[in-house]
Amino acid sequence: MKELIKDIIIALVIVIAITLVIKPTIVKERSMEPTLYENNYLFVNKLAYLGKDHPGYGDIIIFDSDVQKDDGSGNKILIKRVIAVENDVVTITDGSVYRNGELLSEDYTLEGFTTGEIYDYVVPEDQVFVMGDNRSVSLDSRSEEVGTISEDDIIGKAFFRLYPFGEIGLL
């Protein structure tokens, strides 16, 4: 009996430790297609940017937004790709995205082009500029409603897809 209680306590400690580091997340919308689809089940590393680590180009992050849920029950948690970080200069014109004057090769986008126009936008300190991979439907940093994302609002970095099982693996 003592051994069983010990095993249960160890299992609970492991579960609690994992939940402090990993946040399971389900994709709810289409803004990250073709990389992620609705109902993909992901694991997010909540400690990815702890300390001095900052988001990097191409990271897929989840973050608290100021966008209201459709049912009015609070703010949405969004998932997007990091395009630029603090002090980077972003320009979007003629369907292309430029970071610091360099054209980005974005083969992960659904349409192959980016809607909207932005000229020489400097990403503020401790902020990131994010966009979805499905640019025509993505509500992201191109919109005033979302804007750039404070690093303090980042919940974590998506790193693993668990479902669908046919696409299981690292992101």
Disulfide bonds with the S-S distance in Angstrom:
none
